[in-house]
Amino acid sequence: MTDPSLYEYPSPLAGYEDLPPLPCEKADGGKGKEYVNPQTGVLSKAYEEFVDPITHGERGAFDVHVYFLQVGVLNEEYTKFAYALWERIRREFPELRVYRVWEMPVGPHPIGMFEVNIFTPAQFGAFVPWLVINRGPLSALIHPNTDDEARDHTQRATWMGERLPLDLSRFRKMGDATAMKEAREKLEKVIVERNEEDGHP
């Protein structure tokens, strides 16, 4: 679990300031539990495209990691179920990108898993509810793809089934490597600028 205080959160009402107060009217003449929402006649853009900073490129907007206790850890049934689910997903959702089944830990993932990439809100809206019903005894991690791998796998992650401990040290190392690369690039830029000022090539 990630400490929420590590991140900053923009106001959910950004762009909705200075609007009239919402009505307190309830449905069914006040007998219903839900509130009547003011209709604008325009659907949210989120129906058509993912919000920033979720990527819209080749990588896919969301990753879904489906986990199973591989053979030798618990029993063969989980592995068989995982392969059957993997096949079903490939047949029913051929537009999604589906990777190989790993029968061992890989990357930050502590047990066997396979990954599915989602590219559009429509795919997300179809696949995630389908997986809720069809994942059987398996757990799944759903996370967006942004420029912050550690946050994507923790604070922005959604779990189905049991939450599993991920090896986040990989992301710290990636962050350290990125920071070192950025520092090196800044230093090189300063050296070039100083050399130019001094008349050196």
N, C-alpha and C positions, 0 to 999 in steps of 0.2 A: 504494500500500500504506500502511496506517495503522500508526503506532507502537503496538503492543499496550500499552505502558506508560502510554498516555494514559487508560486505563480501569481501573476496579476490577471484579473478578470474584468473585461470591459462590462459596463452596465448592460443587462439584457434589454433595457429600454432605450439604448442609443438609437437615435433616429425616430423615436416615438415620443419625444419630449413635447410639452406644451399642447397636448391633445386634451379634449374634454374628458372628464372622468368617465370611467366605464359605468354602464347602468347596473343597478343591483337587482334588476328584474330576473325572476326565476321562471323556468319553463313551466308549461301547464298551469298558467295562472297562479304561479307561486307554489304549486304543489310539488313540482319537480325538484330534484336535487341540483341540477345543473343550471348555470347562469345562461341567459340569452346574450350572445355575443353580437356586437355591432357588425353588420355585414358591409363589406366595401365593394363587393362585386369583382374583386381581383384576388386571385390566389397568390400565396407566397411564392417568391422565386425559388424557394427551397424545393418545390415540387419538380422543378426543371433542372436545377444545378446545385451542386454542393456549395456550402458557404465557405468563404475563405477562413482559415488558411489551408483547407483541404485541397490536395493536389488534384488537378484535372488532366493529368498527362498519362504517359505510357505506363507508369507504375500502378495506376489505379487509385481510386479515392479511398477505399477501405480494404483492409485485409481481414479475412476471417480464418483463424487458426483452429482447427478441429483436433482435439487431443484424445488419445486413447492410451490405456495401459498395455504396452506391447507384450508380446509373448515372453514368458519368463518372469514378468513382473507380477502379473495377476493370473490371467488365463487367456487362452486362445480366443475366447468368444469376443473380447473387446477388439482384437485385431481383425477378426473376421467381419465384425460389424463395421469397423472403420473402412475396410476395403469395399464392402457392399455400399456404404453411404457415399464413398468417393466415386464409385462407378455410377450410382444413381444421379449424383450431382452432375457429372460429366454428360450423362444422357439427357437429363431434364433441363439443364441450364448450359447448353453448349456455348453460349455467348460469354460466359464467365471464364476467366483464366484459372485453371486448376493445376496445381503443382503435384509432384510425386508424393507418395506416402513415405514418410520417414519412420522407420521402426526403431528409432533411437533418439536421444536428445540431439537437438541441432540449434545452433545460435542461442538465443535466450530461452528456448523452449525446453522444459525439463523432462518431457516424456515424448513418446511417438506422436506424430501429428501430420496433417496435411494442410495446405493453405489454398484459399480461394480469394481471388481479387474481384472487387466490385467497382464498376466504373460510373454508374448513373444512379440517381435517386430511384428511378423505376426498378432497376435491378435490385437495389437495396430493399425496396418495399416489397418485392416479390420473394427474394431469397431468404431474408432474415426471418420472417414469419414461418416460411416453409421449414427452415432449419429448427426453429423452436419446437415444432411438432415432430420432426423426423430425426433429430439428432440422437434419439435413444439414450443410452447410458453415458454418452460422451459429453465432455465439456467443450465450450468454444469461447474463444477470445475474439472480439470484434473491435478493431481500432482504426481510426483514420490515419491517413498518411499525410503528414505535414513535414516541416523541416526540423521537428523536434521528436526524434525517435523515442527517447526515454519517456517523455510526456505522453506520446501517443499510446505507448504500451502500459501506462499506469493511470495517470489522472484522467485521460480522455478515453480509457478503455471501458468496454462493456463486456460482462461475462454472462454466459449461459451455463447453468450447472455449477459445478464446484470451481472456485477460483484456484488457480495453481500459482505457486511461487515461480517467478521468472528470474533468470540470471541477468540482472540489470547492469552488472559490471561491464558488460560488452558496450553498453551505451555510454557509460562514463569514459571508457577508453576511447570511444569514437569522439566524444565531446572533447576530451583532452587532445586527441590528434587534430581535430578541427581547430581548436583554439591555438595549438602550436603552429598549424599551417597558416592561420590568419596572422599570427604574430610574426612569423617568418616573412610573409608577403608584405606586411607593413614595414618591417625592418629593411627589406630589399628596396621598397619604394623610397624610404628615407635615404638609403645609401645612394640610389640613383639620383635623387634630387640634389643631395649634397655634392655628388660628383659633378653634376651639371653646373651647380653654382660655382664650383672650384675650377671649372673648365676641363674636367676629366671625362673621357667617354665612359 
